[in-house]
Amino acid sequence: MRKLLISLCAVLALTACDNQKSDKPTITIGASVPLTGDVAMYGNALKKSLDLALKDLNKQDLKYNYKIVIEDDKFDVKQVLTNVNRFKSINGANAVMSFWGTAGTVVSDWAEKNKVIHMACAASDKVGLGYYNFNHATQPKTLVDRVLKYFRDNNFKKVGIVYLPALEIQEHVDFVAPLFKTKGLDVVFVTPLNHDGRDFNIEIQKMKAKSPDVIYVLLQSPTLNVFGKQSKEQGLNVPMLSINNMVTALEEYEGQAFVTEDSGTSSFTEHFESATGTEQVGCVVNFYDGLNMLVHAYENTELRDGETVPNNEDVVKTLLNIKNSDFKSVISNITIDEEGNIDSPAVLKRIINGKPVMVEK
């Protein structure tokens, strides 16, 4: 029986098995991420990030056991909702984590209704809205400020926008298109592309005719890959800039740049890549830091009379005050506003020889 118990603990790498040998109460955190599908490389890296964070946390003498339950959402909104409902009804989750804004917006509404703390990573102004919602990601305004600096530095005047009309991206386009015009930029086209589309040659020829100085690419794989490949084939040889996600199409966007979140201290990057054998991608540092933040808050929130784990209403207050506590982030500089948006610096990377390379903080 003891051998069986040890084997089970080894298999459940993301579960704090200390509750098999102690009377500590357990706090459960569910994470819905895409482990399969078009953006699975992100989800699997996030899974490893949470695994590593829990392993590092368990080296400390903690008041509570922490159990992480991870479910594959295939980057599908219906599956995301199924997952968080399962986290609550079956696992009794105290908190949940989500990836990107399409999923995060759905989980935000759910978290408010269920009074479950939600830690997201999304380039969205909406995901952090509500008492129980936190968004640990470089915020849209910070990202856009860095985009505008890139345009100014390169004297780009005519900007084209190509995008996938998904919830988070549409929200971003609706914000930046008029903003670019107020900054003296000529927005020569705003072109949506179908996620299921596989032939964008007509759209690309129309873009060429507009002679943009730069194209702002807001797509996700596989559309991102198809557009990049066909742009080269059609001779649309202009600079392209994206936010966060060119890492899923490195070959198609060789030499191009993207704005992304601060990937954390060099010691964190070395620790993550050495421990997991995986290169860091978007939201990896935010998930690692976000889980640490949640644990710090639960560990440092006073119990109410008769309760064995801190009440989420009180944990939120601790989280909002985290900048004044002794919490040590693995990101060089974070700020948190009263709405629960946890901002960090934006950086510029360029794809050089098939690798994302930091070119400017």
Secondary structure as GFF3:
##gff-version 3
##sequence-region A 1 361
A	DSSP	alpha_helix	2	11	.	.	.	ID=ss1
A	DSSP	three_ten_helix	17	20	.	.	.	ID=ss2
A	DSSP	beta_strand	26	33	.	.	.	ID=ss3
A	DSSP	alpha_helix	40	57	.	.	.	ID=ss4
A	DSSP	beta_strand	65	72	.	.	.	ID=ss5
A	DSSP	alpha_helix	77	89	.	.	.	ID=ss6
A	DSSP	beta_strand	95	99	.	.	.	ID=ss7
A	DSSP	alpha_helix	101	114	.	.	.	ID=ss8
A	DSSP	beta_strand	117	121	.	.	.	ID=ss9
A	DSSP	beta_strand	133	136	.	.	.	ID=ss10
A	DSSP	alpha_helix	140	153	.	.	.	ID=ss11
A	DSSP	beta_strand	158	163	.	.	.	ID=ss12
A	DSSP	alpha_helix	167	182	.	.	.	ID=ss13
A	DSSP	beta_strand	186	192	.	.	.	ID=ss14
A	DSSP	alpha_helix	201	209	.	.	.	ID=ss15
A	DSSP	beta_strand	214	218	.	.	.	ID=ss16
A	DSSP	alpha_helix	223	233	.	.	.	ID=ss17
A	DSSP	beta_strand	240	243	.	.	.	ID=ss18
A	DSSP	three_ten_helix	246	248	.	.	.	ID=ss19
A	DSSP	beta_strand	257	261	.	.	.	ID=ss20
A	DSSP	alpha_helix	266	276	.	.	.	ID=ss21
A	DSSP	alpha_helix	284	299	.	.	.	ID=ss22
A	DSSP	alpha_helix	312	320	.	.	.	ID=ss23
A	DSSP	three_ten_helix	322	324	.	.	.	ID=ss24
A	DSSP	beta_strand	335	336	.	.	.	ID=ss25
A	DSSP	beta_strand	341	343	.	.	.	ID=ss26
A	DSSP	beta_strand	346	352	.	.	.	ID=ss27
A	DSSP	beta_strand	355	360	.	.	.	ID=ss28
###
